[in-house]
Amino acid sequence: MENSLREAAIAHAPFFVTAPGDTDALFVGVVWFVILAVFLIGAFYLNIHALPERLAHHANHTQIQLIGVLTLLALFTHNNVFWVAALVLAVIRFPDFISPIQAIANALMAMAQAKGVTISPGGATQNPSPSPSSSPSGAPAPNPSPATAHGTTDVKPADGAGNPDPSSGDARQENPKDV
């Protein structure tokens, strides 16, 4: 009776119960599933975590280094505020203030070099010849007209009558309100 009961129990046992000494197929399958799931979830997490950096890289963002640092801080500290800040920085385009200022500085440097002023790397100017606006005594020359103090330039006459030189291409007249 005991033998028949054992035979009946073995016949009705589920598939995952193995005989002694056999390989447990369910255990092996679950181990592989857990290992694969850990790798896939880790890859998905890192992929989502690197989203702000990829957005900034594809948009050629100016603060890409700051965004990268914020994402690394978020990764190592598990503080979501850093990741959200990096995502906001990557999505919002801030105006570029440095390029126009750099263009102005380059234009001023080119204008200074055209007048013969050499600019050293430290920013000091060296003028090899005296400026035409300074007097021989070393004191600055007086302002020729009140119009130049207001930002407008006078037209230099070619002849003594006050007529502008037509060949210079600069035939602008003074503004009557500035005189």
C-alpha positions in Angstrom: 0.0 0.0 0.0 2.8 2.4 0.9 4.5 1.6 -2.5 1.4 2.3 -4.4 0.8 5.5 -2.6 4.3 6.6 -3.4 3.9 5.6 -7.0 0.6 7.6 -7.2 2.2 10.7 -5.6 5.1 10.6 -8.0 2.7 10.2 -10.9 0.8 13.3 -9.8 3.8 15.5 -8.8 4.2 18.8 -10.7 6.9 19.0 -13.5 9.3 21.1 -11.4 9.8 18.5 -8.7 12.8 16.5 -9.6 14.1 13.2 -8.5 17.0 13.1 -6.1 20.3 13.8 -7.9 18.7 15.3 -11.1 19.2 18.9 -12.3 16.5 21.3 -11.1 15.4 22.9 -14.4 13.1 25.4 -12.8 15.9 26.7 -10.5 18.3 27.0 -13.5 15.6 28.8 -15.5 14.8 31.2 -12.7 18.5 32.0 -12.2 19.0 32.8 -15.8 15.9 34.9 -15.9 17.0 36.9 -12.8 20.5 37.5 -14.3 19.0 38.6 -17.6 16.4 40.8 -15.9 19.1 42.5 -13.7 21.2 43.3 -16.8 18.2 44.5 -18.9 16.8 46.7 -16.0 20.3 48.1 -15.4 20.8 48.9 -19.0 17.4 50.6 -19.2 18.2 52.6 -16.0 21.5 53.8 -17.3 19.9 54.6 -20.7 17.2 56.7 -19.1 19.8 58.2 -16.7 22.0 59.3 -19.7 19.0 60.9 -21.4 19.9 64.6 -20.5 23.5 64.1 -21.7 22.4 62.6 -25.0 19.9 65.4 -25.5 22.5 68.0 -24.9 25.0 66.3 -27.1 22.6 66.0 -30.1 21.6 69.7 -29.7 25.2 70.8 -29.4 24.4 72.5 -26.1 26.8 75.0 -24.6 26.5 73.7 -21.0 27.2 70.0 -21.9 29.9 69.7 -19.2 27.5 71.0 -16.5 24.8 68.6 -17.7 27.3 65.7 -17.6 28.4 66.6 -14.1 24.8 66.8 -12.9 24.0 63.4 -14.3 27.0 61.9 -12.7 26.1 63.4 -9.4 22.6 62.1 -9.8 24.0 58.6 -10.6 26.3 58.4 -7.6 24.1 60.1 -5.0 20.7 58.8 -6.2 19.4 62.3 -5.8 16.8 62.9 -8.4 17.0 66.7 -8.1 20.4 66.7 -10.0 18.9 64.5 -12.8 15.9 66.8 -13.1 18.1 69.9 -13.2 20.3 68.3 -15.9 17.2 67.4 -17.9 15.9 71.0 -17.6 19.2 72.4 -18.7 19.4 70.0 -21.6 15.9 70.9 -22.9 15.8 74.7 -22.4 18.0 76.7 -24.7 19.6 79.7 -22.9 20.6 82.7 -25.0 24.2 82.9 -26.0 25.7 86.0 -24.4 29.3 85.2 -24.9 29.4 85.1 -28.7 28.3 88.7 -29.3 30.6 90.0 -26.7 33.5 88.0 -28.2 32.6 89.4 -31.7 32.6 93.0 -30.2 36.0 92.3 -28.7 37.4 90.9 -31.9 36.1 93.9 -33.9 37.6 96.4 -31.4 40.9 94.5 -31.6 40.8 94.7 -35.4 40.0 98.4 -35.3 42.9 99.1 -32.9 45.3 97.1 -35.0 44.2 99.0 -38.1 45.1 102.3 -36.4 48.6 100.9 -35.5 48.0 100.1 -31.9 49.5 96.8 -30.8 47.7 94.9 -28.0 49.8 92.6 -25.8 48.3 89.4 -24.4 47.8 91.0 -21.0 45.5 93.7 -22.5 48.0 96.6 -22.3 48.2 98.8 -25.3 51.4 100.1 -26.9 51.1 103.0 -29.2 54.4 103.4 -31.2 53.4 106.8 -32.7 51.6 109.7 -31.0 47.9 109.9 -31.6 46.7 112.8 -33.8 44.2 113.7 -31.2 46.8 114.6 -28.6 48.7 117.9 -28.6 52.5 118.2 -28.6 52.5 119.1 -24.9 51.0 115.7 -24.0 47.6 117.0 -23.0 44.6 115.7 -24.8 43.3 117.8 -27.6 40.0 119.6 -26.9 36.8 118.2 -28.3 36.2 119.7 -31.8 32.4 120.0 -31.6 29.6 119.3 -29.2 28.1 116.9 -31.8 30.8 114.3 -31.2 30.0 114.3 -27.5 26.5 113.1 -28.3 27.7 110.2 -30.4 27.5 111.6 -33.9 30.5 112.4 -36.1 31.2 115.5 -38.0 31.8 115.4 -41.7 35.3 116.7 -42.4 35.3 119.4 -45.1 37.5 118.8 -48.1 37.8 122.5 -49.0 37.7 125.6 -46.8 34.0 126.2 -47.6 32.7 123.3 -45.5 31.7 121.1 -48.4 32.3 117.4 -47.8 34.7 115.5 -50.0 32.5 113.7 -52.6 35.2 111.1 -53.3 35.3 109.8 -49.7 31.9 108.3 -50.0 30.9 109.8 -46.6 28.5 112.6 -47.4 26.6 112.5 -44.1 25.4 115.8 -42.7 25.3 116.9 -39.1 22.0 116.4 -37.3 20.6 119.9 -36.7 19.3 118.9 -33.3 22.8 118.1 -32.1 24.3 121.5 -33.0 
